[in-house]
Amino acid sequence: MIERIVVPLDGSMTAEAILPQVRRILYRSDSEVILVQAVPAPPIEEGLRVVEAELGAAKVYLAGKAEKLQDAGVRARSLVRVGSPVGVILDVVAEEKATLIAMATHGSKGLKRLVFGSVAEAVIRKSPVPVLLVRPFWSYELTPAERTEQRPIRTLLLPVDGSERSLQAVPGVVEFADLFDTRVLLLHVLPEKKAKTDPGKEEAEARAWMEAMAHSMGLRGIETITRWVRGDPASEILKTAEEQGIDLIAMTTHGRSGLDRAVAGSVTEAVLRKAALPLLVFRTRATSKAPKPSRAARTRK
């Protein structure tokens, strides 16, 4: 997953907030970082001179960032292209056969332009590879006193609801956990109790399929723990992340028609807007509603 990482930058400090998180996962010598900047095409009347000036400035800027990464022992290079940010990012991902995109949720357009409705939203909606996102909430420095890049990723939180869509993140999470010897906390948020439901039965079913899922991941050498709670999904995910000392949250979003508001998209948006830690977002394919997998089916995988 981290063999070749595309990192979009735009010259802003907020966009650069992703760099410590990238350094955090770059312990493998065969990993490579590709810094990318898109230079928008200017109006025709401004001509070639403006494009060349902006391209030159972008090249100098990215070369400086790449050099600092190289000095720290990271394989890094830079690419500057003319075009829309989303188009340039996705083109580079395809051309370079990238395995991950890492980016901040907003850049030079200001704090009000959060991920959803901006460049990052379009990227996670269309990206064929996972996207590591961070909401900038600190003043970025390349070498801060307490280096983010030196903190290990000990525990990953994976919210699941038993649906096929939420489970599509599992292979990527298993790969990530195996790479970094990270334990996985599976979280299932049950809806608030309703008069016509049997809460005992609902809880027993949730416990059964989550234990089966944990067992399956355990067979792959991943330390897995389970937790289920009742309440609002986004609120409980954030609460659990804080209480359990989570280092990274993995979530899914539906890509074919934008964020799936009914299932995962709105929850992912709500979590990212408030999370004080990075999210690893997997674009999922559309699925039909399906019953939760049985214990036997889980065990056979």
DAFENSUL-V997841 format. One line per field, one symbol per residue. burial: I if it has 16 or more other ideal C-beta (glycine too) atoms within 10 Angstrom, else O. Layout:
BEGIN
burial->???
END
This chain:
BEGIN
burial->IIOIIIIIIIOIOIIIIIIIIIIIIIOOOOIIIIIIIIIOOOOOOOOOOOOOOIOOOIOOIIOOIIOOIOOOOIIIOIIIIOOOIIOIIIIIIOOIOIIIIIIIIIIOOOOOOIIIOIIIIIIIIOIOIIIIIIIIOOOIOOOOOOOIIOOOIOIIIIIIIIIOIIIIIIOIIIIIIOOIOIOIIIIIIIOOOOOOOOOOOIOOOIOOIIOIIIOIIOOOOIOIOIOIOOOOIIOIIIOIIOOOOIIIIIIIIIIOOOIIOOIIIIIIIIIIOOIOIIIIIIIIOOOOOOOIIOOOOIOOO
END
